[in-house]
Amino acid sequence: MAAEINPTSPDQPPRQTKAKSHAGGTPAVASALKHVMKTAGPVRGTKALLDLNQTDGFDCPSCAWPDPDDHRAVSEFCENGAKAVASEATTRQIGRDFFRKHSIAELLEQSDYWHDQQGRITEPMVLRQGQSHYQPITWDDAFQLIGSELNALGHPDEAAFYTSGRASNEAAFLYQLFVRSFGTNNLPDCSNMCHESSGTAMKQSVGVGKGTVTLDDIYQADTIICIGQNPGTNHPRMLSALEKAVENDARIIAINPLKEAGLVGFAHPQKVSGMLGKSTPLASQYLQVNLNGDLALLRSLGKELFERDALDVSFIDEHTQGIDAYRKVCDNANWDELTSLSGIGKKEIKQLADTILRGERKLITCWAMGITQHRNAVATIREITNIHLMLGAIGKPGAGLCPVRGHSNVQGDRTVGIYEKMPESFLAALDQEFAITCPRKHGYDTVEAILAMHRGDAKVFFALGGNFLQASPDTNFTGEALSNCALTCHVSTKLNRSHLITGKTALILPCLGRSERDTQNEGDQFVTCENSMSIVHMSRGKLKPASPDLLSEPDIVARLAEATLGNLEKIDWRWLVGDYDRIRDLIEKVIPGFAPFNQQVREPAGFYLPNTAKQRVWDTPSGKAEFSAADVEQIQVAEGRLILQTLRSHDQYNTTIYGLNDRYRGISMGRRIIFLNPKDMQTRDIRPVSLVDITSHWQDGERKVEKFYAIPYDIPQGTAAAYFPEANPLVPLNSTALESNTPTSKSIEISIKPSK
């Protein structure tokens, strides 16, 4: 089994230039246009861009940052959104001739970037046991094969049904309905690996596992803290919102181990000044916290606020409980220990407090996976909430909590039931509406599903989108788990490595992209998505499909359900996908807040789902917002070792590699690299841009990757960073965040040495 992520060693070192001082500008426009013209062509590419994020167009398949409610620019997209659309709208295609030419062994030797460049998959393909090449299969035969395998299982829990955050609300709702009708809650999803910690912590603290702010709140804020987040690469359209906030006199505080261009400044590529290279300074204070030092920093801030007696007493008395225990842990905390753990001095903490106490204390805190993928992630996010509760900075204009989701509909998928532990109210509503009996036993999350497949307890793996192998931790172990299955099946648009590390039998089911026209029995259809700020809106593809043999994701799910279960008393699967309004009618009957779904979603900006925390109504057992009083714990490594985090380059989105450059960090033509503090390199006698081997250390043993280029970078001593998925083999599967079980991809203990 060859699960090496990028098996080809680099022929030459990457080139490093000075890191950029701001994001955006003319280079962003040039990069976007280059990708679109090269990949999709001038006609198809231009049409796709003009329809992207428009009220009657399609939602960007990239990040989940919201569109403005009141206006949409013609170019309502960012550089990485353009790359994502170009990748999906490509004119390149691969079908039976491609797979006849290339064996699995040959495809495994190619890089992930090469895989993506080959183009759209045009017909269903099967890899039968013992064969070396994928072969074409009809849709009917493919569904019959899956249905037969599922029905042959000893128990429904022997199957795992994964979901990528790209799936629409309609596809995801049908999918979970099928899975629960089949008899299991094994619904692992990409949220398990990214923002599960956010949902866990916020449900405990404020009763809602979603953000509590809108774009208008961003514009009205006095202070915006961006912690553990790199919007310049991961959510580029957020930069225009931050720029507008700064123009409205907001202060932005950046808290991140690496100095990232997108937090320092922004040259708006759709303004003359930005095109001329003039940038708006963003962060008024940049705190380069130690890796996993965020909890200590936030505790320092809480301690400082208590010492200043800077509390919103009336809010605390009316809306919260637990402040006495929190005050005690802050009082008992030692300043020297906190500053040592965080790497941020008391003077800087006082400056931070001065900033957030100015004006009306309208504070918004934004975070992403730099916070959620640590062992103490839930405690850290609850500490963020503590600060907001102290100041009454939630449930009022210009203030609140803002976990910035990654994939475009990962939040919507969770809303409509993609979760292994949905509440009883949701399951009971499904039972009543569809005359089924949903299982109540909690299912597998992502880590549990991998372990189950590795043990042989899960024998069929079905993925609705995504690149599961590359997105998951502990790549070699995950590859072994997938190889143990009787059947692995992936709904995909393009080739990826998950198609090559397979069960005894494997299927690729090619689907429509979000940019493509979706025509069903009752005519052209649209789907819906939910963004990071709980807005549900339409997405209507306009491009001609890449192949006439593609099916939509809802259609694939319906045919899968029909082949496995047949039509049930109240569920005619194929009839439902004849008109997606029928699916939306069912969603509103099951899930509060959607009605009247079909009417509301046809409004130009869509509609907001209810958010009790924004209304200062707390859906917690006590009926109050809850302070927490966790101990400040931090990853400690053995002497001579470092802490590694994985991160994205600017030329990728999640596991999709669009190119080999990382423009803002000054890297070109390289991905197998590790960023290091120059003093750490000197101590270890590692020369700049020399090859090193990296070993991760965990209680169950060591994991190793070889021949990564060492790049000196502005990063705190004792810390390191490397791109995923290249560094994912180093992430131990059983090293997970407390309570959320999210892999700790930002807290990996490593040692490094020069390659032989």
N, C-alpha and C positions, 0 to 999 in steps of 0.2 A: 504494500500500500504506500503510494507516494503522495504525501500530503504537504510537501514543501510548497510554500506560498508562491515564491518566485524562484524557481529552481535554477535559473541561469545566473551565474555570478557576473557582476558588472565587468565589462571589458575595460572600462576606464573610469577614473574617479569622477564624481560629480563636480560641477563648477560652483564655487561659492563667491558671491559678491556681497557688498554691504546690504544689510537688511533695510527694507524700506521704512520711511518715517511716516507714511500715511497710506491708506487704502484708496482704491477707486482711481479716478482720473482717466486720461486718455489710454493708458495701458490696459485698463479694464475693458474699455470699449473695443480696442483692437483685438484683445484676446477673445472676447465674446464673438466678434464677427469672424475671426479666423476659424474658430471651431465650427460655427454655423455654416459658413461657406464651404469649408473643407469636407464636412461630414454630411450635411443635409442638402447642400446645394443652394444657389441663390433663390430659386422659386419656392421650393418646399420649405427651406429654412426661413425665408422672409415671412411667408404666410404663417408659419408656426409662431414666430416671435410676435407678430401683430395680433394673434389670438391669445397669447399667453397672459394669464391673470386679468383678462377682460371679463366684464359682467356676462357676456354671451359667449365667452370663449372657454378655455380649459385652464384648470388650476395647475400651477407649476408642480411637476413631480419631484421637485427638490425639497426645500425646507418648508416649515409650517409658519413662517412669519406672515402676519395678516396683511391684506390689502386695505388701502384706505376705504372708509365707508362712503365718503362723499364725492370722491373723484378718482379717476384712473388715468394716469398718463399713458400715452400711446406706447411708451417703452416702460411699462410697469413690470420690469424684470431686472435681475442683476446678472453679473458675469457668470456666476455658477449656475443660475437658472437657465441662462442661454446654453451653457455647456450641456446641462441635463436634457434640454429639449433637442439640441443638435444630436446627442447620442441616441435619443429615442426616434427622432425623425430621419435618421440616416437612410441614405439610398442603398447602402450595402446590405446584402442579404446572404444568408447561408441556409442551405437545405440539404437534401439527400446527397447531392454530388459532393458537397463539402465534407459530410460525415463519412461518405464512402472513401474519400481521399485521405482523411486524417483518422488514425486510430486513437483510442483513449490514451495509450502510452505517449503518442506523439503530441497530443493536446496538453498532456500534463507537463511536458517540457517547456511549454510556452508561458509567458508571463500573463498576469491578470490584465495588463494594459493591452497586450496582443489579443487576448480573448475579446475584450470589449470592441476592439477595432474591426472585428470581422463582420459585424452587422447583425441585422435582425434575423431571428429564427423564423422560418416561414411555414413549417408543417410539424405535426407531432412526430416525435422520434422515440424509439424504444431501444434499450440495450438489454438483450436477453442474456441469461446466465451463461457464462463461459465464452461469450462473444467479445471481440475486440473493437467492434465498430457499432455506432448507433445506426439503426435502420428506420425507414419510415413506417408508420402505423396509422391506420385510420382512426378518426376520433371515436367511432363506435367501438372499435376493438380496444382502444386505450381505456375507455370508461368501463368496459366489460372486464378488462384485466384488473383494474383497481377495485371494482366492486367485488370481484371474486376473491381477491386477496383479503379485503376487509371482512367479508362475510365468513372467511375460513378461519379467522382468528378465534382463539379460545375465549376472549373477552374483549369488549370494545376498548378497554384501557391498554391493550397491546398496540394501539395506534396513537401517533402523535401528529397534531395538525398545527403547523406553524403558520404565522401570518406576518408579512412585512407591513410596515407602515404606509406603503403605497396603495394598498387595497382601499377601494371606495367604501363608503358607509353601506351602500346597497350590497356589494359583494361580501363584505365582512359580516353583515347581519345574516344573510343567507347561509354563509359558511358556518357561523356558530350555531345556527338553527339546525343545520344538517348534522354537525358534530354532536350536539346534545340529543338530537333525535336518534342518532346512531348509538349513543349511550355512554359518552365520556365527556369529561371536562378538560381533557388534555389539549389545551389551547395555548401553548407557548407562543410568545410574540417578541418582536424586537424591543418593545418597551421594557421587557424583563432585563435587557442588557444596557438600557440607557437611563430612562427617567422613572423606573420603578421606585427608586429611593424617594423621588419627589412626591409621588402619589401617596406612598406609605406615610411619610412624615407629615404632609399637609392634611391628610385625613385625620391623623391623630391631633394635630394642632388646631386646625380651623374647620375641619369637617368636610372639606372639599379638596380633591386631589388634583385640581387644575389651577391655572393662574387666575388672579383676581383683578386684573387690570385690562384696559383697552388701549388702543393707540392714542386716543385723546388723553388718557391719563399720562402716557409717556410725554406728550407735548406739554402737559401742565405741571409736571413734577418739579420740585425744587432740587432734588438730588436723586441721581440714578446710580446705583452700585452695580457694576458688571463684575461678577465673581465666578471664576472657573469657567470662562467663556471666551471664545474668539469669534466675534460676529463678522469680522472682515472676511473670513473664509467660510464659516459655517452658516451664517445668516446675514449675507451682505446687505439685503434690503433694510435690515435693522439700522444700518448706519445712517440712512437718510432720516429715520425717526430720531436718532440720537442727535444728529445735526440740528434738526428743527427744535429739539428740546434745549440745546445749547443756545440757539438763537433766541429762545424764550427765557434765557437767563438760568437754565438748569446747570448744575455742576455734576460732572460724571466722575465717578471714582472707579478706577480699574484695579482689580485684585487678581493677579495671575502670575505664575512663576516665570513664564516667558514674556519678554517685551514684544507685544504683537502690534503690527502696524495699524490694524483696524480699530484698536483702542486708543491709539495716539492721535490720529488725525484722519480726516476723510475729505477727499476731493470728489464732490458729487459729479459723476460722469455725464449727468443730464443738464448740468448748468455750465454756462460759459466759463465761469471762474474755475470750476473743476476741470474742464477740458484744457484750460491753460495751466493746470498744475497747481492752482492755489487751493490749499486745504484748510478746512475748519479744524482747529485743535479740539479734541474731544476730552480726554481725561485731564482734569485739573490736578489729580493726584494719582500716581501709579505706584501701587504697592506690590513689589515682587515677592510675594509670600513664599515661604518654603513649601515644597510639595507636601500636601496633606497638613499644612499648617493653618488651614482656614478656620477650623473650629477654635484653635487657640487665639487667632486674631479676633474672631467674633466675640469670644468670651472677654477679651481685653476691652472691646468696645462696650459690651454690656457693663463691665466693671466701671469703666469711665462714666457711663451715663448714670449709674447709681451714685457714684461719688459726686456728680454734679446735681443730683436730685432732679434729673431732667425727665420726669415721668408725666404721662398724661393720666393723672390720677382718676379723673371721672370715667374715662374709657376703661381703665383697668378695673375699677370697682364694679362697673355695670356689665362688662363683657368678658372678663377673664377669671381664671382661677390658677393658683399655683405660683404666684409671684414671690411669696415668702421663701419657698424652697429655692427658687432661682436666685433671689437676692443673697441667700446664704452661700451658694456655691460661688457666686461672683465675689462676695466679701472675702471668702476663704482662699480665693485664687491668688497666687503669688505673681507679682508683676514680672519679676526677672525670669521666672519659669515660662510665663506666657510669651514674653518677647523672644526668648531663646527658641521656643518651639515654632513660633510663627516666622521668625526672622524679621519682624517689624517692630521698631522701637516705640517707646511710650510717647515720644514727641509726635511721631506720625499718627498714632492713635488719637491723640488730642486734636490734631489737625483734622482728622476724619470726623471726630465728634463735632468740632466747630462747624464743619460743612453741613452735616445733616441736621443740626439744630437751628440753622438759619431759617428765616422766613416762616412759613407755616408748617414746617416739618413734613412736607409732602415728599415722602421717600418711597422709591420703587427699587426693589432688588431683583436683578435678573441673574440667572445662573443656568449652567448646562452641565455637560458630562464631567467637566473639571471638578465638580462638586459631587455628582451622583455616583461616581465609580470608585469610591474609597470604602474601606471597612466601616468607618464612622460616618458614612454619608447621611443616614437618617438623622443622627444626632446633630450633624452640621446644619442640615436644612431646618430642623426644629430650632436651632440657635438663630438662624436668620429670622425665623418667625418670632422668636423672643424679642429681638430688637424692634420689630414692627409693632408688637403688642405693647412694649414699653412706651412707644411714642404715639400709640393710637393710629399708626400709619397703615391702616387697612380699612377698606370699606368707605373710603371718601375719595373725592376727585384728586387725581395726581398722586395716589399712594396705593401700594399693594405689593403682592408677590407675583413674580413673573418667571416661572420655569419656562425656558425657551426650548420648545420641542424641536427635534431634528426632522425626521421624515414627515412628509407632507400631511398624512392623515393618521399618524400613529395615535393621536388623541381621539379622533373620531372612531377608530377601530375599538378602542377601549370603551367608549361611550355606548356603542351598539352591541357589546357583549364579548369582545375578544379578550378574555381574561379567564384564567384557570380557577379563580375564586370569586365569581360574580355573587352579589348578595342574594339572599333568599327572595327578596321582593321581585327581582328580575326573573329568577327561575320560576317563581310562582306565576308571574304574568305570562311567560312562555307556555307553561302547562295549561293555563286557562284558555289562552288564545288559540293554541294549536292542537289541543287534545293529546298532548304527549306527557311523559313523565321524565323531566330532566333529572339526570343524576345529581346528587348533592355532594358526593365525595369530591374534594378538591382535586384538580388535575395537576399535571406536570407543568412547571414553568420551564424556561429554556435549559437551565443547568440540570434540573431534575430529568428532563427529557433526554439529554445527552447521557446522563448516568444510566437511565433506564435502557436506552438502546445499547449501551456498552455492556450492560449485564445480560442482555437478551430478553428483557422484560417488555420492550417495545419493539415490534417487528415490522411495522409499516410507518414510514415517515412521509408526510405530504406537506409541501410548502406552497402557500399562496403568495408567491413573490419572494424577493430577497435572494441573498447569496449566503445561505445558512452557515456553510463551512467556514467562509472567510469572516463572517460577522461574529462568530462564536469565539470564546476563549479556548486556549489549550488545543490548538489546531490539530495536532497529531492525534490526540485522544478523541477529539470530535470526529475526525476522519475514521478512526477505528470503530467508533459507535455507529456511524452511518453504514460502514461496510458490513456490520453485523445484521443489518435489516434484510428481510426478504424482499422488500420493495421500497424504493425511494422515488418520489415523484415531485417535480418542480414546475410550477406555473411561472413562466419567464418570458421576457421579450428578447434577451440576448444571452449568448453563451457566457457561463461563468464556471468557476472551479467546482462548485457544488454539483455540477452535472457529471463530474469526472471521478469523484470519490463516491461510490454508489453502493447500494444494496445488491443482492444477487440479481435482481431485475431493476431497471431504472427507466423512468419516463421523463421526457421533456414535453410539456404542454404549452405551446406558444400562444400568447394572448395579445389582445389589442393594447397599444399604449394609450395613455390618457389624452394624447394629442390627436388621436385618430377617431374618425366617425364610427359610431356604434349604432348599427341598424338592426332592430329586432322586428318581430311580427307586426307590431303596431307603429313602426316607423323609427326615425332617428331618436336616440335616447340621450339623456344626460345622467351623470352621477353626482354625488355630493361628497364634500369633505368638511372636516372641522379643523380650524387652525389653532394656533397656540392660545388664542384669546376667546375660545368657545364660540366662534362664529361659524355657522353652517351655511355653505354656499354651493352654487352649482358649478359643475365642470363639464363642458360640452366640447368634445373633440371635433375638429373640422377637417383634418387631413385625410386623404385617401389611405386606407389601411395598407400596411407594407405587403400584405399577402391576402388573397381571398380565403385562405385556409385558417385565418386567425379567428379565435372566439373571444368574446369579452369575458372578464373574470366572473361576473354574475352568471353568464351562460355556462361557463365551465363548472361552477359550483352546482348549478341546477342539474346539469347532466350527470355529474358525479353522484348527487343525492338520488336521482332517479335510478341510476344503475345499481346503487347500493341498497336503497330502501324501498324503491318504488314510490308511487304517490301515496301519501298518508290521508287520513280522514279529512283534514282541513288544509292539506298542503299539496297543491298541484305544482310541482317545481317548475316545469317548463312554461306553464301558463303565467307564473309570476314574472318570469324574465321577458315575456312578450311585451310588457310595458312596465318600466321601472317605477311608475307611479304606484303600482300595486304593492311593490316592496315597501315604498315609503309609507303607504297607508298602514302597513303592518307595524312598521317601526314606531309610528306615533301611538298605536294602540298599546304597545308594550312599554315604551320609555317615556316618562313624564317630560314635558318641556318641548316636544317636537310639534305638537298639534297647533294649527293645521299645517302639517309638514309641506305638502305639495303647493299650498298657497304661499306660505312664508318664503320658501326657498326660491321662488320665482321672482321675488323682489330683487332689484339690482344688486344690493349688497348682502343678500341673505338675511339671516337672523341670528340673534344671540341666544344661546341656551341659558337657562336660569343658573345663577351662581349665588348660593346662599351666603357665602362668606363676603361677597361684595356688598350684600345687603345687611351685613352685620348680624346674620342669623347663623348660629353655629351648630352644625349637624354632628355634634359629638355626644358621647354618653351623658356628659354633665350639662349639655346645652350651653356651655361656655367655651371660649377660645382657651386653649390649654398652654400654659408655660411648661417648659421642660427643664430638667436640672441634671443633665448627663455629665458624667466626668469627662474632662478633657483628655482623651486618649489619642495617641498618634503613632503611626508606624515607626518602629525602631529597627534599624538594621545593624548587622554585625560590623565591627570595625573594618574599614577598607572597602565596604560595599556602598552602593548607591541606591536611590529610589528612582525607578523608571515610570514614566507615563507614556501611554500611546496617544497619538493624535493624528489629525488629517493633514495632508498637504493641501495647497490651494488648488491643485489640479485633480481633485477627487471629490466625490460625494459619497459618504458611507464607504462601501467597499468598491464602488465603481471608480476606476482610474481613467481619467480623461487625458492625462498627459504626465510627463515625468518631471515637471517643474514645480517649484514652490516659490513663486515670484516675491511675495512679501517677505519671506525669510531669506531671500537671496540665494536660493538653491536652484540649480538647473541640471537636467539630465541625470537625475539620481533619486532613488527611493530607499535603497538599503543603506540607511544612514542612521547615526545616533548623535543627537545634540548633547554636548557636554560643556561644563564650565571649564574655561582654559586652565584654571589652577588644578582642577581634578585631573585634567589630561597631563599636566606637567608632573604631578605627583606620581602618576602611573607610567611615566615615560612613554606617553602616546603622542605621536606627532600629528599635527593637523592633516586631515584627509588621508590618514593611514587606515589600514584594515584592522578591525578588532573582532574578537569573538565575544559573545554576550551569554552569560549563564544566569538564569533566574533560580532563586532558592526559595523553597517552600517546605513545609513539614513533611510532605510526601516525596520529596526528592528534588532533583534538578532538571531544568529544561534548557536547551541551548540552541542558539542560532549563530551562524558563522559568517565572516566576511562582510561586516557592516563598516561603512566609512565613518570615522570619527570626525565630527564637525564642531569646532569651537563656537560657542554661542553665549549670548547674554542670558544666563540662567543661574539660579542660586547654586552655590557649592553643595555637593552631596546629592544633586538631582540630575536626571537625564530624561531625554524624550526621544521617541522613535515613532515612525509612521505605522499605523495599522493599515492593512492586515499583515504586513511583513513581520511585525513584532508580536502578533497574537500567539504564536507558539510558546511565548514566554509566560503567558498569563495562566496561572494555575486554575483549573476548573473549580476547585473547592475553596479558593480564596474569594469570598463573597462578602458583600455588605451585610451587616447585621440587620435583620428583620426583612429587608427587601430581596435578599439573595442575588443582588446584582454583582456580576464579576468585577473584581477590583482592578480594572485595567489602568487605573491611574496610581496604583500603589504596588509596584512590583519590585521586590528586593533583588538586585542584580550585582554581579561582579563582571568586570571586563578585563580583557588582556589582549595584547597584540596577536593577530593571526599569525600562524606559522607559514 
